[in-house]
Structure formats: structure tokens, C-alpha cells
Amino acid sequence: MATVPPAPEREKDQSSPVWQNWRRVFRNAVATTVDSPTADNFASLDANGNVQDSGYDNTSFINIKAGDTNGNIATFNGSGDIQDSGTALSTVVTNLRQIQLTIDDGTNANTLKNTVASLYNGNTIAETDNVAKGATTGNFTLDANGQYLIVEAAGLTGNCLMAQGTLSSNPGGTAATLDLLATSNDIKLALRDSASGALLDLTALVDVGTTIEIYILYLTST
């Protein structure tokens, strides 16, 4: 086996037979010839760091069948191949919606008056007065403590899959934060005192004549 020439010789004469023989050994050690490779297959490394035929070509990773619909969302099947989901991207975009929920003081004591207006592709719910605690009134349900307000799925297009909201008014001068989420196909919200984190009675907040306005971005199933 050829040996690496000493440093002075390498630096002095790289055209020497010893040097050239060492270069051939080194080159052969790192170069790899793949036996019977398949054209267009991906290359990979074996456990020894040698190049080998991976056994996979581009269709192994992107297996879209003829006849799949252009513009549909791609998903993975059980084998890890990409497939046509059958759902158009435009469907998902269409199902993104935004509304403005306005909460006022109801005509009866300890009730709410709610209205939903569409901001983008959203649902509309006409003014619903006297939404009482512990009851469902129209498309709204208020819990017994007046803390949790639910916009029922019946008032939405399809089932609500996700939702997030922004509190756009300061109710009754109370610094508050908004809890809002999609649950059981509905939109559920509550307000908390920013300082203590305690849930607030919505009927008490609007009883002083303050309107609560909440912007809601949500995604529905249809």
C-alpha cells in the first residue's frame, strides 16, 4: 500500500511518483462506483459512507395519479405518498369568515341584546333581545352566571372548526381580556378582568350603557 509522503516532499515536488501514487490511492478511496444503478433513481449513502442507489425515483415521493384535480389540496396517504384530498383550495378559502358581534344591554333586566354583522364572508344574525341567563334565545346561549356567551352553530354556516377574536371596545371602563374558542361546533366567549383574571358578568358590563364589540375570525366546515 502506498504511504503518504512526508510533508517536505509534498510541499517540494507534487509531481513525484510517490505523491502521484498517494493521490491515486486517496482518490480511489473516496470515489464510488454504483453497481447496476437504475437511471434517474436518487442516490443515498450506505452505512460506510459510500454512494449507493437508493431504490427510489421521483415518483416514489410524488405519486400524483393521472386524473387528479388541479387546484385541489394534496395530502399524504397511509404509505406516505402524496394524494389528491378531493378538497379544493378555494373551498378552504371560502370557508374563512369574519364577523362583528355587538353586545348591548337587553330590554329586560340582566339580559343581553346581541347582533352579528358580516365583515368578510361571514354570517349575520339579526338583533336578538333579552338573551337571558341560563337559557338559549334564538342563536345565542348565556350561562347561568352571565359569563359565557355562545353563538350557536345554528346561526353559522356549517360547523365552526376554529375561532379567534379581538375585543375592540373597553366594556364599562373595565380593563378586560377576551377568551374565545370554537367548541362543539359553536363559538364560545367570555371576558376576564385583566387584573384578577376573574370572569365577568356580561349583563353587568352592558348594564351601565356600554356596548361590547368583538371581531371574530372563524373557519367553518362548509
Legacy VTK file of the C-alpha trace (Angstrom):
# vtk DataFile Version 3.0
C-alpha trace
ASCII
DATASET POLYDATA
POINTS 222 float
0.000 0.000 0.000
1.236 3.453 -0.830
2.156 5.698 2.028
1.565 9.398 2.401
4.793 11.224 1.514
6.426 13.248 4.246
5.455 16.888 4.492
8.671 18.301 2.942
8.300 16.108 -0.138
4.655 17.057 -0.578
5.486 20.698 -0.429
8.620 20.398 -2.640
7.540 18.176 -5.529
3.892 17.220 -6.001
4.754 15.664 -9.375
6.881 12.930 -7.805
5.823 9.264 -8.305
5.284 8.860 -4.565
2.997 11.852 -4.457
1.056 10.805 -7.546
0.627 7.277 -6.240
-0.720 8.650 -2.949
-3.207 10.827 -4.867
-4.482 7.787 -6.765
-4.989 5.850 -3.527
-6.806 8.748 -1.919
-8.974 9.345 -4.976
-9.959 5.681 -5.214
-10.783 5.607 -1.504
-13.423 8.314 -1.778
-14.752 7.650 -5.258
-17.552 5.108 -5.503
-18.882 3.181 -8.459
-22.503 2.098 -8.120
-23.089 -1.405 -9.458
-26.076 -1.656 -11.833
-27.796 1.585 -10.822
-31.273 2.401 -12.097
-31.364 5.501 -14.238
-32.955 8.541 -12.553
-33.023 6.929 -9.108
-31.955 9.044 -6.149
-28.505 8.419 -4.677
-28.003 7.745 -0.964
-25.165 6.779 1.369
-24.698 3.334 2.910
-23.500 2.710 6.465
-19.868 3.097 5.348
-20.465 6.431 3.662
-20.383 5.026 0.141
-22.751 6.237 -2.530
-25.459 3.749 -3.469
-28.654 3.511 -5.465
-31.470 4.428 -3.048
-34.023 2.390 -4.936
-36.338 5.395 -5.122
-37.056 7.661 -8.046
-39.003 10.915 -8.116
-42.330 9.117 -8.480
-41.716 7.321 -5.186
-42.146 10.597 -3.321
-44.603 12.457 -5.519
-47.185 9.934 -6.603
-49.954 12.035 -8.113
-52.238 9.980 -10.301
-53.493 10.990 -13.680
-56.952 12.437 -13.350
-56.356 14.259 -10.064
-57.992 17.666 -9.946
-55.869 20.737 -10.496
-56.235 23.155 -7.588
-57.154 20.500 -5.013
-55.268 20.264 -1.719
-52.652 17.498 -1.546
-52.473 15.191 1.484
-50.460 12.098 2.414
-51.928 8.594 2.257
-51.040 5.725 4.583
-47.926 4.898 2.566
-46.569 8.427 2.746
-47.352 9.207 -0.878
-48.973 12.479 -1.858
-52.579 12.133 -2.960
-55.474 14.274 -4.080
-57.511 15.133 -0.987
-60.635 15.756 -3.046
-60.977 19.195 -1.441
-60.327 22.304 -3.481
-58.118 25.013 -2.008
-60.820 27.505 -2.933
-63.211 25.654 -0.610
-60.978 26.320 2.395
-60.562 29.961 1.449
-64.327 30.294 1.025
-64.917 28.878 4.498
-62.799 31.524 6.213
-65.115 34.110 7.718
-65.124 37.218 9.914
-67.957 38.790 11.853
-68.575 41.577 14.332
-70.531 40.629 17.449
-72.197 43.555 19.181
-73.457 43.025 22.731
-75.808 45.627 24.226
-77.987 45.855 27.312
-81.198 43.884 26.852
-84.653 45.342 27.379
-85.326 43.094 30.371
-83.134 43.252 33.454
-79.968 41.109 33.438
-80.238 40.258 29.748
-78.252 40.947 26.587
-79.157 42.267 23.165
-76.875 40.691 20.548
-76.294 41.370 16.857
-73.908 39.700 14.386
-72.765 41.502 11.234
-70.571 40.092 8.476
-67.153 41.648 7.931
-65.813 39.075 5.453
-67.835 36.184 4.055
-69.440 35.871 7.489
-72.840 35.090 8.893
-75.386 37.643 10.000
-77.724 37.283 12.955
-80.436 39.859 13.404
-80.736 41.745 16.684
-81.727 39.272 19.368
-83.104 40.922 22.507
-83.493 39.612 26.045
-80.841 36.877 25.894
-81.308 35.642 29.431
-79.002 33.855 31.844
-79.220 30.087 31.818
-81.172 29.998 28.562
-80.893 29.769 24.797
-82.504 32.674 22.971
-82.503 32.447 19.203
-78.935 31.634 18.171
-77.371 32.636 21.498
-76.899 30.835 24.808
-75.851 32.602 28.027
-74.767 30.540 31.032
-76.438 30.920 34.414
-73.798 33.355 35.682
-73.875 35.533 32.598
-70.194 34.853 31.989
-70.110 32.563 28.960
-71.879 33.557 25.760
-72.221 31.025 22.949
-73.010 31.766 19.312
-74.795 28.569 18.367
-73.860 26.549 15.283
-77.438 27.007 14.098
-76.609 30.636 13.410
-73.457 29.780 11.443
-72.820 28.309 8.024
-71.619 24.789 8.802
-69.797 23.781 11.946
-67.197 26.101 13.454
-63.766 24.426 13.336
-61.630 27.215 14.798
-62.119 30.762 16.001
-60.151 33.650 17.398
-61.339 37.058 18.457
-60.348 40.618 19.234
-62.070 42.770 21.850
-62.490 46.141 20.157
-64.221 48.071 22.957
-63.459 48.580 26.643
-66.647 47.421 28.378
-67.848 49.706 31.121
-64.381 51.095 31.639
-63.211 47.721 32.979
-59.872 46.552 31.597
-60.730 43.132 30.221
-59.275 40.316 28.164
-61.175 38.054 25.793
-61.399 34.258 25.895
-62.798 32.907 22.622
-62.690 29.486 21.003
-64.576 27.033 18.851
-66.253 24.297 20.878
-68.834 21.671 19.875
-69.291 23.445 16.509
-70.213 26.718 18.283
-68.288 29.884 19.133
-67.870 30.374 22.877
-66.564 33.544 24.515
-66.040 35.168 27.893
-64.423 38.305 29.289
-61.992 38.358 32.208
-60.847 41.148 34.486
-57.341 41.989 33.259
-56.030 42.454 36.799
-57.552 39.486 38.628
-58.348 37.099 35.770
-61.859 36.651 37.170
-64.704 36.009 34.746
-67.001 38.993 34.267
-70.799 39.054 34.166
-71.607 40.337 30.671
-75.017 41.585 31.726
-73.432 43.740 34.429
-70.922 45.224 31.982
-73.541 46.379 29.499
-75.959 47.457 32.230
-74.042 50.733 32.526
-74.871 51.551 28.914
-71.611 50.359 27.349
-71.598 48.364 24.118
-69.211 45.433 23.800
-67.844 44.865 20.283
-65.873 41.772 19.344
-64.314 40.898 15.985
-64.333 37.134 15.345
-62.308 35.313 12.676
-63.503 31.732 12.211
-63.367 28.737 9.904
-66.384 26.583 9.137
-66.758 23.105 7.687
-68.899 24.303 4.777
LINES 1 223
222 0 1 2 3 4 5 6 7 8 9 10 11 12 13 14 15 16 17 18 19 20 21 22 23 24 25 26 27 28 29 30 31 32 33 34 35 36 37 38 39 40 41 42 43 44 45 46 47 48 49 50 51 52 53 54 55 56 57 58 59 60 61 62 63 64 65 66 67 68 69 70 71 72 73 74 75 76 77 78 79 80 81 82 83 84 85 86 87 88 89 90 91 92 93 94 95 96 97 98 99 100 101 102 103 104 105 106 107 108 109 110 111 112 113 114 115 116 117 118 119 120 121 122 123 124 125 126 127 128 129 130 131 132 133 134 135 136 137 138 139 140 141 142 143 144 145 146 147 148 149 150 151 152 153 154 155 156 157 158 159 160 161 162 163 164 165 166 167 168 169 170 171 172 173 174 175 176 177 178 179 180 181 182 183 184 185 186 187 188 189 190 191 192 193 194 195 196 197 198 199 200 201 202 203 204 205 206 207 208 209 210 211 212 213 214 215 216 217 218 219 220 221
